[in-house]
Amino acid sequence: MKLIYTDSLVVGAGLAGLRVAIASKERGLDTLVLSLIPAKRSHSAAAQGGMQASLGNAVKGMGDDEDVHFQDTVKGSDWGCDQEVARMFAHCAPKAVRELANWGVPWSRVSAGPREVIVNAQKVTLQEAEEAHGLINARDFGGTKKWRTCYTADGTGHSLLYAMDNKAISMDIPVHERIEALALIHDGKRCHGVIARCLITGELRAYVAKSTTIATGGYGRIYEVSTNAIICEGIGQALALETGVATLGNMEAVQFHPTAIVPVGILTTEGCRGDGGLLRDKDGYRFMPDYEPEKKELASRDVVSRRMTEHMRKGKGVDSPYGPHLWLDITLLGRKHIETNLREVQEICENFLGIDPAKDWIPVRPTQHYSMGGIRTKATGESPQLKGLFSVGEAACWDMHGFNRLGGNSLAETVVGGMIIGKYVADFCENNSLEIDTQLAEKFMRQVQTEIDTLVDGEGHESPFELKREMQRIMMDYVGIFRNGPELDKAVTELKALLGRSRKLGIKCKKRHANPELVEALRVKRMLKVALTVACGAAARTESRGAHAREDYPQRNDRDWLNRTLASWPDAEALAPVLSYEPLDVMKMELPPGYRGYGIDNAIAHPDTAKREQQIAEILAGLGDDADRYQRQAALMPFELPPSLQAKNERLSDTLQRPSANALGEKS
């Protein structure tokens, strides 16, 4: 058995994983990253539009601060998020953006003076302040009150990942590429590392560590069409699930992005609409103002996706060999803007559609995009059930997104979450010794080896490719944008049958080294468990909240469902997870449940909401008129951060309001 030891082990080399690794290495800890692919090819590179942070440099961002960002995030989550985590996130986002600039990210910058933009299909001239010249710019995104999405044209994820990986390289952080984790080493109370397989040689290795961080991204590829990279198959979540101890949170919360191109499902960034693009139907009619007169195309993603689907159901979609779609029109932005700020979109349109987006409309429809659910963690990023197991980014349910993520908040979460959780990981490593139990490592090594032997030498006959296609079809057909009881029950039944069949998997290629069929067989049974946690959670949640939209239960039900779904799999032979629920305490919320701002307000109120609102009013009245926003916030919902991240953020508006030396009568 090959044993490799380290202090901080990170599984996944995207932005979140690398940021945790950097935080560990900064503290002098031995740090190691495992990755399926070279780090710079991680799915983080696919993020186009930007990263939310309340810098408030651009004129349309003036007045923005942590309070506004926090409120947007909570409302966007449909009150499903952990508000303390949302506060931690909003506070640290400006720090993360500035740190990235220091590491070499070429953020798009403000140019002083007039600039022409498109707002609500009209050309508008904005006057940027002289003092803002050269500062980090921001664009509009859905579900936000201010323009706060910092960007580098439409290649933001690419820029961030390259800068982050270069930083990791400069710190001599090793990344073991072409390595896939297949099991967590644990004793039921603490995680001690992973059993991993080399995709090239087939060798099994035991990586033993003080802390293990899962940063493997989302589980979009359990669906037939997804904007996710093909490696985003939910294996990290499955590893936690298969411990029988660790829980997954809110797995039914799956986001569909409004504007993926037809038919391949590649994303066109929300920046298209943020910069002024429009959605049109088969008649060329701009329909979103009819549904959402205030936010129109820039309502939250879940809302826009549902409105688009509703419009197509009315027969207003464009017929195509691949089913109905709608049009995304960015022609009004002009060629110069597209070739400057939407270059990736232009290349996607040219290479995959054969069109010029400066002249032609883009065929789009909602497609699976993001996983709000993941490995349930505390605010520190650690699993409540398994000491030493951490998770960060899309792999985790940290839980700042609740049941819907705002555009720009996921790229931000990878870096901000990695920054915060990385410090807690480092604290854990410094305060805990490395425990090496070779018998425990050998136990899990034997289990994985037996699994491989059974696939290669056994008499199984089920095709992993066929099972995967069936799973993806079921998820697409029955667990999509709109959900209902009969279809969800059908999904659960059919997925259980597939999981049963997966126990008779067989492969035709008997190679034990580089063997894609073996890789698929090892993954598909784990993916089926992830799919079942999604379907079972969706079937059980009889309400509509954020991206979880039940046609048979259209109301958000705070009275009965203001909670977080937890899923575990204690019986390895079971065909379904065990579900439990973690209530969200209204009496601890800074922002009690209210009207989200879309459609009719039909929510069923929680009995504590009015009580908490009254309590908040009394707390604020007791502080008096002299209390600043920081004092008010601390009185309503204090939150903790590592000491180095607690400092207040400074903004251009603070500088402009500060009296100059001459105004104070001082000599210059």
C-alpha positions in Angstrom: 0.0 0.0 0.0 1.4 3.4 -1.0 0.9 6.0 1.8 1.4 9.7 1.2 1.3 12.1 4.2 0.5 15.7 4.4 -1.0 18.3 6.8 -3.7 19.9 4.5 -5.1 17.7 1.8 -7.3 19.4 -0.8 -9.3 17.4 -3.3 -10.0 19.6 -6.3 -7.8 22.3 -8.0 -10.4 24.9 -9.0 -10.5 28.3 -7.4 -12.0 27.2 -4.1 -9.5 24.3 -3.6 -6.5 26.3 -4.6 -7.5 29.2 -2.3 -7.7 26.8 0.7 -4.3 25.3 -0.3 -2.8 28.8 -0.4 -4.2 29.6 3.0 -2.6 26.4 4.4 0.7 27.0 2.8 0.8 30.6 4.0 0.9 29.2 7.6 3.8 26.9 6.8 1.7 23.7 6.6 2.6 20.8 4.3 -0.1 21.1 1.6 -1.1 18.8 -1.2 -3.8 19.1 -3.9 -5.4 16.3 -5.9 -7.0 17.0 -9.3 -8.6 15.0 -12.1 -7.1 17.4 -14.6 -4.4 20.1 -14.7 -5.4 22.9 -12.4 -5.8 25.6 -15.1 -8.4 23.4 -16.9 -10.7 23.3 -13.8 -14.3 24.3 -14.3 -13.7 27.6 -12.6 -12.2 28.8 -15.8 -15.7 28.6 -17.5 -17.2 31.4 -15.3 -17.7 34.3 -17.6 -19.6 37.2 -16.2 -17.9 38.3 -13.0 -17.6 38.2 -9.2 -19.8 40.1 -6.8 -18.2 42.5 -4.3 -19.5 45.7 -2.9 -16.7 48.0 -4.0 -19.0 50.9 -5.1 -16.5 52.4 -7.5 -18.7 52.8 -10.6 -21.5 55.5 -10.6 -24.2 52.8 -10.7 -22.5 51.1 -7.7 -22.3 54.2 -5.5 -24.0 53.6 -2.2 -23.3 49.9 -2.3 -22.0 48.2 0.9 -22.0 44.9 2.8 -25.6 45.6 4.0 -27.0 45.8 0.4 -25.0 42.8 -0.8 -26.2 40.8 2.2 -29.8 41.7 1.6 -29.6 40.9 -2.1 -28.1 37.5 -1.2 -30.7 36.6 1.4 -33.6 37.6 -0.9 -32.0 35.8 -3.8 -31.8 32.6 -1.7 -35.6 32.9 -1.0 -34.7 33.0 2.7 -33.1 29.6 2.5 -29.5 30.6 3.3 -27.5 30.8 6.5 -27.6 34.5 7.2 -24.5 34.5 9.3 -22.5 32.9 6.4 -24.0 35.4 4.0 -22.7 38.2 6.3 -19.3 36.6 6.5 -19.3 36.4 2.7 -20.5 39.9 2.0 -17.9 41.4 4.4 -15.0 39.6 2.8 -15.8 39.9 -0.9 -14.2 43.3 -1.4 -11.0 42.0 0.4 -10.9 39.0 -2.0 -11.2 41.2 -5.1 -8.4 43.5 -4.0 -6.2 40.5 -3.1 -6.8 39.0 -6.5 -5.8 42.3 -8.1 -2.6 42.1 -6.1 -2.0 38.6 -7.5 -2.3 39.8 -11.0 -6.0 39.6 -12.1 -6.5 42.3 -14.8 -9.9 43.6 -13.6 -11.7 45.8 -16.0 -11.3 49.4 -14.7 -13.4 52.6 -14.6 -12.6 55.3 -17.1 -13.5 58.8 -15.8 -16.0 60.8 -17.8 -18.9 59.9 -19.9 -19.6 56.3 -21.1 -22.6 55.0 -23.0 -24.4 51.9 -21.7 -27.7 50.1 -22.4 -30.3 50.2 -19.6 -33.8 48.8 -20.3 -33.1 48.7 -24.0 -32.3 52.4 -24.0 -28.9 54.1 -24.5 -27.9 56.0 -21.4 -24.8 58.1 -20.8 -23.2 57.6 -17.4 -20.7 60.1 -15.9 -18.0 58.4 -14.0 -16.2 60.3 -11.3 -12.7 61.5 -11.8 -11.8 60.0 -8.5 -13.0 56.6 -9.7 -10.6 56.6 -12.7 -8.5 53.4 -12.7 -10.5 51.7 -10.0 -12.2 48.3 -10.4 -15.3 48.5 -12.5 -18.6 46.6 -12.1 -21.5 45.5 -14.3 -25.2 44.9 -13.6 -26.4 41.4 -12.8 -29.7 39.8 -12.0 -31.3 40.2 -8.6 -29.0 43.0 -7.4 -29.9 46.6 -6.4 -26.4 47.9 -7.3 -23.9 47.2 -10.1 -21.4 45.2 -8.1 -20.2 42.4 -10.4 -16.5 42.9 -10.9 -15.3 41.4 -14.2 -12.5 41.0 -16.7 -14.5 41.3 -20.0 -16.4 37.9 -20.0 -13.4 35.8 -19.1 -13.4 36.4 -15.4 -13.1 32.8 -14.2 -10.3 32.2 -16.7 -8.4 35.3 -15.4 -9.0 34.4 -11.7 -8.0 30.7 -12.1 -4.8 31.5 -14.0 -3.8 34.1 -11.4 -4.7 31.7 -8.5 -2.8 28.8 -10.0 0.2 30.9 -10.7 0.2 32.0 -7.1 0.0 28.4 -5.9 2.9 27.5 -8.3 5.0 30.4 -6.8 4.4 28.9 -3.4 5.5 25.4 -4.5 2.1 23.9 -3.7 2.1 20.4 -5.5 -0.9 19.4 -7.5 -1.1 15.6 -8.2 -2.9 15.6 -11.5 -5.0 12.8 -13.1 -5.8 11.5 -9.6 -9.4 10.6 -8.6 -10.5 10.2 -5.0 -12.7 7.2 -4.6 -13.2 6.9 -0.8 -12.7 8.9 2.4 -10.6 7.3 5.1 -12.5 7.7 8.4 -13.4 6.0 11.6 -16.9 7.3 11.9 -15.8 10.4 13.9 -12.8 11.8 12.1 -11.7 11.9 8.5 -8.1 10.9 7.9 -7.7 11.4 4.2 -8.7 9.6 1.0 -8.1 6.6 -1.1 -7.3 7.8 -4.6 -6.7 6.1 -8.0 -4.2 7.3 -10.7 -6.2 7.6 -13.9 -3.0 6.8 -15.9 -1.5 3.8 -14.1 -4.5 2.6 -12.2 -2.4 2.6 -9.0 -4.3 3.1 -5.7 -2.8 5.4 -3.1 -3.7 6.3 0.5 -3.4 10.0 1.2 -3.3 10.6 4.9 -3.8 14.1 6.3 -4.7 16.2 9.3 -7.5 17.9 7.3 -9.2 16.9 4.1 -11.0 19.5 2.1 -13.5 18.5 -0.7 -13.6 21.2 -3.4 -14.7 19.1 -6.4 -17.5 21.4 -7.7 -21.1 20.7 -8.5 -23.1 17.7 -9.7 -24.6 19.1 -12.9 -23.7 16.1 -15.0 -26.3 14.0 -13.4 -28.5 15.9 -15.9 -28.7 15.2 -19.6 -27.9 18.8 -20.6 -25.8 21.0 -18.4 -23.5 24.0 -18.6 -21.1 22.2 -16.3 -17.8 20.6 -17.4 -18.0 16.9 -17.9 -16.0 16.3 -14.7 -18.7 17.9 -12.6 -20.4 14.7 -11.6 -20.9 15.0 -7.9 -18.2 12.5 -6.9 -17.1 14.7 -4.0 -20.6 14.8 -2.6 -20.9 11.1 -3.1 -17.7 10.4 -1.2 -19.1 12.2 1.9 -22.5 10.4 1.4 -20.8 7.0 1.3 -19.2 7.5 4.7 -22.7 6.9 6.1 -22.0 9.6 8.6 -21.5 13.0 6.9 -24.6 14.7 5.6 -25.4 16.6 2.4 -27.6 19.7 2.5 -30.3 21.0 0.2 -29.5 18.7 -2.6 -32.8 19.4 -4.3 -31.8 23.0 -4.8 -30.6 22.9 -8.4 -30.4 26.1 -10.5 -31.2 26.3 -14.2 -29.5 29.2 -16.0 -31.7 31.1 -18.4 -29.4 31.5 -21.4 -27.5 28.4 -22.5 -27.2 28.0 -26.2 -29.3 25.4 -28.1 -28.6 22.6 -28.5 -25.2 22.0 -26.7 -26.0 23.8 -23.5 -22.9 26.0 -23.4 -23.4 29.1 -21.2 -23.8 32.6 -22.5 -23.0 34.8 -19.5 -25.5 36.7 -17.4 -23.3 39.6 -18.4 -25.1 39.6 -21.8 -28.3 40.7 -20.0 -26.4 42.7 -17.4 -24.9 44.8 -20.1 -28.3 45.4 -21.7 -29.2 42.3 -23.8 -32.9 41.3 -24.2 -34.9 38.1 -24.4 -37.2 37.8 -27.3 -39.8 35.2 -28.4 -40.5 33.7 -31.8 -42.2 36.9 -32.9 -39.3 39.0 -31.9 -41.3 40.3 -28.9 -39.6 41.3 -25.7 -41.7 39.4 -23.2 -39.9 39.7 -19.8 -41.4 43.1 -18.9 -44.9 41.4 -19.1 -43.9 39.0 -16.3 -41.5 41.0 -14.2 -42.1 44.7 -15.0 -39.5 46.0 -12.5 -36.4 43.8 -13.0 -37.4 42.3 -16.5 -34.4 40.3 -17.9 -32.5 41.0 -14.6 -34.7 39.2 -12.2 -33.1 36.4 -10.3 -32.0 33.4 -12.4 -34.6 31.0 -11.1 -37.3 33.5 -11.9 -36.1 34.3 -15.4 -35.8 30.6 -16.2 -39.3 29.9 -15.1 -40.7 32.8 -17.0 -39.0 31.7 -20.1 -40.4 28.2 -19.7 -43.9 29.5 -19.1 -43.6 31.6 -22.2 -42.5 28.6 -24.3 -45.4 26.6 -22.9 -47.7 29.2 -24.3 -46.4 28.4 -27.8 -44.2 31.4 -28.0 -41.0 29.4 -28.4 -39.0 29.1 -31.7 -39.4 25.7 -33.2 -36.2 23.8 -33.9 -35.1 20.2 -34.4 -33.9 20.3 -30.7 -37.2 21.6 -29.3 -38.4 25.1 -28.7 -36.1 27.9 -27.7 -36.1 31.7 -27.3 -33.8 34.4 -28.5 -31.1 36.4 -26.7 -30.6 39.7 -28.5 -27.3 41.5 -27.8 -27.1 43.2 -31.1 -28.1 46.5 -29.6 -24.9 46.5 -27.5 -22.9 47.1 -30.7 -19.9 45.3 -32.2 -17.3 47.3 -30.2 -18.9 46.4 -26.9 -19.3 42.7 -27.8 -15.7 42.4 -29.1 -14.4 44.1 -25.9 -16.6 42.9 -23.1 -18.3 39.7 -24.5 -15.5 38.1 -26.4 -16.0 34.6 -25.2 -19.7 34.8 -26.0 -18.7 35.9 -29.5 -16.4 33.0 -29.9 -19.0 30.5 -28.6 -21.5 31.8 -31.1 -19.1 31.7 -34.0 -17.7 28.2 -33.2 -20.8 26.4 -32.0 -23.6 28.1 -33.8 -22.0 29.7 -36.8 -23.5 33.1 -36.1 -22.3 36.6 -35.5 -23.9 37.8 -32.2 -23.3 41.4 -33.3 -25.8 40.8 -36.1 -27.8 37.7 -35.2 -29.9 36.7 -32.2 -28.6 33.8 -30.1 -30.9 30.7 -29.6 -31.1 30.0 -25.8 -33.2 28.2 -23.3 -32.8 27.4 -19.6 -30.3 24.6 -18.8 -29.0 23.0 -15.6 -26.2 25.2 -14.3 -25.5 25.2 -10.6 -25.8 23.1 -7.5 -26.8 25.0 -4.3 -26.7 21.8 -2.4 -23.5 19.9 -1.3 -21.6 18.6 1.7 -23.2 20.3 4.7 -20.7 22.3 6.7 -20.6 24.6 9.6 -19.6 28.3 9.1 -16.0 27.2 9.5 -16.4 24.8 6.5 -16.1 21.7 8.6 -18.6 18.8 8.5 -20.6 18.7 11.7 -20.5 14.9 11.8 -17.0 14.1 10.6 -14.1 16.0 12.3 -11.4 17.0 9.9 -13.6 16.9 6.8 -14.0 20.3 5.2 -15.7 21.4 2.0 -15.7 24.6 0.1 -17.2 26.1 -3.1 -19.9 24.4 -5.1 -19.1 21.1 -3.5 -20.3 22.4 -0.2 -23.6 23.5 1.4 -21.9 26.3 3.4 -24.8 27.7 3.0 -24.8 31.2 1.6 -27.0 30.5 -1.5 -30.0 28.8 0.1 -32.4 27.7 -2.7 -31.1 30.1 -5.4 -27.8 31.7 -6.1 -27.4 35.2 -7.5 -25.2 35.5 -10.6 -21.7 36.5 -9.6 -22.0 35.1 -6.1 -20.6 31.7 -7.0 -17.3 32.9 -8.5 -17.1 35.1 -5.4 -17.9 32.2 -3.1 -15.0 30.1 -4.5 -12.5 32.7 -3.6 -14.1 34.3 -0.5 -15.1 30.9 0.9 -11.6 29.6 0.2 -10.1 32.6 1.9 -12.3 32.2 5.1 -12.4 28.4 5.3 -8.8 28.2 4.4 -7.9 30.0 7.6 -10.1 27.6 9.6 -8.5 24.6 7.9 -5.1 26.0 8.8 -6.2 26.5 12.4 -7.4 22.9 12.5 -4.1 21.6 11.2 -2.2 23.6 13.7 -4.3 22.4 16.6 -4.6 18.7 15.7 -1.9 16.0 15.3 -1.6 13.7 12.3 -3.2 10.4 13.2 -1.9 7.5 11.1 -3.8 4.2 11.4 -2.4 2.0 8.6 -5.0 -0.7 9.3 -7.8 1.8 8.8 -6.2 3.0 5.5 -5.8 -0.6 4.4 -9.4 -1.3 5.2 -10.6 1.3 2.8 -7.9 0.5 0.2 -9.2 -3.1 0.2 -12.8 -2.0 -0.3 -11.9 0.1 -3.3 -9.6 -2.7 -4.7 -12.5 -5.2 -4.3 -14.8 -2.9 -6.1 -12.4 -2.6 -9.0 -11.7 -6.4 -9.0 -15.5 -7.1 -9.2 -15.9 -4.7 -12.1 -12.9 -6.2 -14.0 -13.2 -9.9 -13.2 -16.8 -10.2 -12.1 -19.8 -11.5 -14.0 -21.7 -8.2 -14.1 -23.4 -7.3 -17.4 -25.0 -3.9 -16.9 -23.4 -1.1 -19.0 -22.2 2.0 -17.0 -22.8 4.1 -20.1 -26.4 3.0 -20.5 -27.2 3.5 -16.8 -25.7 7.0 -16.9 -27.8 7.9 -20.0 -30.9 6.7 -18.3 -30.2 8.6 -15.1 -29.5 11.8 -17.0 -32.8 11.4 -18.9 -34.8 10.8 -15.8 -33.3 13.9 -14.0 -33.9 16.1 -17.1 -37.5 14.9 -17.6 -38.8 14.7 -14.0 -36.5 16.8 -11.8 -36.2 20.0 -13.8 -37.3 23.6 -13.6 -40.9 22.8 -12.8 -41.6 19.8 -10.6 -44.6 17.9 -9.4 -45.4 14.9 -7.1 -46.2 12.2 -9.7 -43.1 13.0 -11.8 -40.8 13.2 -8.8 -42.2 9.9 -7.5 -41.5 8.4 -10.9 -38.0 9.7 -10.8 -37.3 8.2 -7.4 -38.7 4.8 -8.4 -36.7 4.7 -11.7 -33.5 5.9 -10.1 -33.8 3.2 -7.4 -34.2 0.6 -10.1 -31.0 1.9 -11.8 -29.1 1.9 -8.5 -30.1 -1.7 -8.0 -28.9 -2.5 -11.5 -25.6 -0.7 -10.8 -24.7 -3.6 -8.4 -24.4 -5.8 -11.5 -22.1 -3.5 -13.5 -19.7 -5.1 -15.9 -17.1 -3.7 -18.3 -15.9 -5.0 -21.6 -12.4 -3.5 -21.4 -10.5 -5.3 -18.7 -7.5 -3.0 -18.5 -6.7 -1.8 -14.9 -4.7 1.3 -15.9 -6.0 4.0 -18.3 -9.5 2.7 -18.9 -12.4 5.2 -19.5 -15.0 2.4 -19.1 -13.6 1.5 -15.7 -13.7 5.1 -14.7 -17.3 5.4 -15.8 -18.3 2.3 -13.9 -16.7 3.6 -10.7 -18.4 6.9 -11.0 -21.9 6.0 -12.2 -23.1 4.1 -9.0 -21.9 7.1 -6.9 -23.7 9.5 -9.3 -26.9 7.5 -8.9 -26.8 8.1 -5.1 -26.3 11.8 -5.7 -29.2 11.8 -8.1 -31.4 10.0 -5.6 -30.7 12.6 -2.9 -31.8 15.3 -5.3 -35.0 13.5 -6.4 -35.9 12.3 -2.9 -35.3 15.7 -1.4 -37.4 17.3 -4.1 -40.3 14.8 -3.7 -40.4 15.4 0.1 -40.3 19.2 0.0 -43.9 20.1 -0.6 -43.4 23.9 -1.3 -41.8 26.2 -3.8 -38.6 28.0 -2.7 -36.1 29.5 -5.0 -35.0 27.1 -7.8 -37.2 24.4 -6.3 -40.5 25.1 -8.0 -43.4 22.7 -7.3 -46.4 23.1 -9.6 -48.6 21.2 -7.1 -47.3 23.3 -4.2 -46.7 26.8 -5.7 -46.4 28.7 -2.3 -43.3 29.3 -0.3 -44.2 27.7 3.0 -42.2 29.3 5.8 -44.5 27.8 8.4 -43.7 24.2 7.6 -40.6 24.3 5.3 -38.2 27.0 6.6 -35.5 24.4 7.0 -32.5 22.8 5.4 -32.8 19.3 4.0 -30.1 16.9 5.3 -29.4 13.6 3.5 -27.2 10.7 4.7 -26.7 7.1 3.5 -26.0 5.1 6.7 -26.9 1.7 5.1 -24.7 1.0 2.1 -27.2 -1.5 0.8 -30.1 0.9 0.9 -31.7 2.2 -2.3 -32.5 5.7 -1.0 -31.0 8.2 1.5 -32.3 9.0 4.9 -33.7 12.5 5.0 -33.8 14.8 8.0 -34.3 18.5 8.5 -32.4 21.4 10.1 -34.7 24.3 11.0 -33.7 27.9 10.3 -34.2 30.0 13.4 -36.2 33.1 12.5 -35.4 34.6 15.9 -31.7 34.8 15.0 -32.2 36.3 11.5 -31.1 39.8 10.7 -33.5 39.8 7.8 -36.7 37.9 8.6 -38.6 36.2 5.8 -40.5 38.6 3.5 -41.6 39.4 0.0 -38.9 38.6 -2.5 -40.1 41.0 -5.1 -41.2 38.7 -7.9 -44.8 37.8 -8.9 -47.5 37.7 -6.3 -46.6 37.5 -2.6 -48.2 34.2 -1.7 -45.8 32.9 1.0 -47.2 31.2 4.0 -45.7 33.1 6.9 -43.6 31.6 9.7 -45.2 32.2 13.1 -42.0 33.8 14.4 -41.6 36.3 11.6 -43.8 39.1 13.1 -42.3 38.5 16.5 -38.8 38.8 15.1 -39.7 42.0 13.2 -41.0 43.5 16.4 -37.8 42.5 18.2 -35.6 44.1 15.6 -37.6 47.3 15.8 -37.1 47.4 19.6 -33.4 46.6 19.3 -32.8 49.4 16.8 -34.9 51.9 18.8 -32.8 51.1 21.8 -29.6 51.9 20.0 -30.7 55.4 19.3 -30.1 57.6 16.2 -26.4 57.9 16.8 -25.7 54.2 16.1 -23.9 53.6 12.8 -24.7 50.7 10.5 -22.0 48.5 11.9 -23.4 48.9 15.5 -26.9 48.2 14.2 -25.8 45.1 12.4 -23.8 43.8 15.3 -26.8 44.2 17.6 -29.1 42.3 15.3 -26.9 39.3 14.3 -23.2 39.2 15.4 -21.0 37.0 13.2 -17.5 35.7 13.6 -14.5 35.8 11.2 -10.8 35.1 11.5 -9.1 38.2 13.1 -7.2 39.1 9.9 -10.4 39.4 8.0 -12.4 41.5 10.4 -11.3 45.0 9.3 -13.8 47.3 7.8 -13.9 47.8 4.0 -13.2 51.2 2.6 -14.9 52.6 -0.5 -14.6 55.5 -2.8 -17.7 57.1 -1.2 -15.9 57.1 2.1 -13.0 58.9 0.6 -15.2 61.5 -1.1 -17.0 62.2 2.1 -13.9 62.5 4.2 -12.8 66.1 4.7 -9.5 67.0 2.9 -6.5 68.3 4.8 -6.9 71.8 3.4 -10.6 71.8 4.3 -9.5 71.1 7.9 -7.1 74.0 7.8 -4.0 71.8 7.6 -1.0 72.5 5.5 -0.6 70.3 2.4 
